[in-house]
Amino acid sequence: MKQFSKGFLVGTLATLGALASGVFTFHKTVIKPIEETEEKFDTNRRAAVRKGRSSHQF
């Protein structure tokens, strides 16, 4: 029974490690580039608004 418990624990830890690795990789390759693109668009939009307002000063 001791071998089974040890094997079960090692298998569970390996599965959790693989799952965490998959989630981290997905976040790094899919979600982070989308967030960076959105941030770039927001920065450009804010700059365009500032430029537009300053060009209409009397």
N, C-alpha and C positions, 0 to 999 in steps of 0.2 A: 504494500500500500504506500510505502514511503516513496518508492520510485515513481508511482503514478502522481502523487502530489507534487513532487519536484518537476516532473515533466509537464504537468498541467500549468504550474506557475511559470515555467520558462516559456511555454507556448503562449500563454496569455500575455506575458511581457513582450514577446516578439511580435505578436499581433498588434498590440497597442503601439509599439514603436513603429511598425510599418504604417499603421493608420495615421499616426502623427506626422510621419515623414511625407506621406501622400498629401495631407492637408497643407503642410508647409510649402511643398513644391507647387501645389495648385495655386496657393495664394501668391507665391512669388512669380509664377509665369503667367497667370491670367488676371488676377485682381489688381496687383500692384501696377502693371502698365496702364490699365484702365484709369486708375486713380491719378496716375501721373499725367495722363492725357487730359483728364478733366481739370486738374490743377493748372495746366498750361493754358487751357481755354479760358479759365477764370481770370488768370493773370492778364492775358491778352485783352479780354473784355474790359477789365478794370482800367487798363492803360488806354484803351480806345475811348472809354467814357471820360477819363481825365483830359485826354487830348481834345475831344469834342467840346467839352465845356470850356476849356481854356481858349479855344479858337474863337469863341463867341463872346468874349469879354469886350465891353465897350469902354 
